[in-house]
């Protein structure tokens, strides 16, 4: 008896009253359109990637993804991610900290600069590094004289990836830190904590989930970045090809099954990232 | 610990938050900084804590300059307006924080920290809430956690920014009395910021009234209330009736009023304003010397106090009077009654560019 009255009471809060609800056919039609759209634009392509990957048989699939060039591409992509994502974490936290906890002149300018990589086309981003570090670039002679390779090598790819993924962490943290304000940090300092301890014990725990979320987005983009990396990589097989570049090369050589096989690996990375993202979003909400 | 504030000025952009403020607070005093929002009271508190640096001026604790000291070295307990509790820490960890972050050399052992925190939580009557998170507490409880946290580091100075601003009236009254007791027990120097005059009058030893970044008046609650030094203080501390008239031969002339104002015989001013508190308005049923006729237009019964709105028949201006209930019953007043009023006490200010 107790329970049933409780259920009755709680029921109206869970669903809206009839007056506020759309007619049934409207709801079903809208849901159907959304589902149709999603399956056409997302599920179908995803399925077709895997279908095309296995088209010539499982042997071809495994041969494609275990090919030395493919393995080199996967390895390179992971190396780039491992370097670029932590760099972005550090930069993102510092930028968000500076932009939200301090008042200074040129704050808006810095905010705009943080957003710049979103506005600039990745191809142009790549070209910037060619212009700076290429053989004919600003630092070209000096780099050549000192035998340092940046473009058409790992450093260039990392630079381009960092540039393109720069805003993700900062953009995620700035609104969060703005709403949280500075009073907890001030409280910490007035209680005798140093700046570093304040950051470690007060700021970081408060932004933890936002940071993880930003890093996941950054990670996804770092794995998939094509344009900027394409310009600076030089497409040297087994050396400077990341996964997206390797897929393009295979595709251009009419090795469709192999191209899709590597693409399926990337898709799996993407799906795993999305799942982690959802878990994090759910966890941060429950916190 | 005594606090000297010497000629402190602070600007935020083009806004002058503090303008040449000097103040001396004795050891063990409980001082209220009272003023409207934007008067600079919170800025002054933050400058004392070191959370803001003054452009000019010095802050001294016990004669030692603190101006260049980092806030973490000032040994000041600061209670923030919205408590600023660490949201991801339990009540226990919040209170323990100040002890836990000390450098290893001066950090007390774990057991000692635990004892100290539990002692403080008992003091603020929250010993059963140690494992709760701030979001699971009521406003009054959070405020007490914030106080316990500030007291954990044994500060010599306790600074409170609108400590009871976000609480409801009853909790507020309880907490401020309790704060007064705490202050006396801890032998600490406390400064609190408030815009609530009642709060300031209730608990402070001294009140510093601030306006536009300057100190308007410093004095005991009684002094500030009964003898305001400026029109602003008069107006800010309680309700007031204005008599805008002319000063002539030691009398303030306003409508049919001609009121003696001592020590003004030498002045003749065309614009003078008399300030009269509602409880200083005398109401009579018969015409006695110095009164003017008025009509009762509203009566508000507020428990033991009765507020009466009157309309003067000479100038058609409204007056507000306050009577104890007993006197009100003796007078047998009703709306529409014709009565005679006069101010029992008034203070005259010559307006410079002050206007209401």
Interface residues (C-beta under 8 A of the other chain):
Chain A: X183 X184 X186 X187 X188 X189 X190 X191 X192 X193 X194 X197 X201 X202 X205 X206 X287
Chain B: X49 X50 X51 X70 X71 X72 X73 X74 X75 X76 X77 X78 X80 X82 X84 X85 X86 X87 X88 X97 X98 X101 X102 X149 X150 X152 X153
